[in-house]
């Protein structure tokens, strides 16, 4: 993979149709700072160095099927966080979790 002893730089990259349209959502949802857009990327930086940057990357193909990566947002008040994310434009989705799952799957504006 790389040289031993060298720590990699890690970015989380989300493929999407319209990075500028999603930037505000993800910045608010994660508490990141929207830095700027340079086609095809929109960069968001964390307010804490312990977290990786988030890059929204424009891709031409539409999303197909279930995403194989997701964010788990852990909070004390799940209902309040769901309401906050819904106010930002997220929507609840069914991934087969059932009624007593203890978590609420949600999708961003791009699905």
Secondary structure, DSSP 8 states (H G I E B T S, - for coil): ---TT-----EEEEEES-HHHHHHHHHHHHT-EEEEEETTEEEEE-SSTTS-EEEEEE-SS---S--S-------S-HHHHHHHHHHHT-EE--SS--TT-SS--EE-TT-
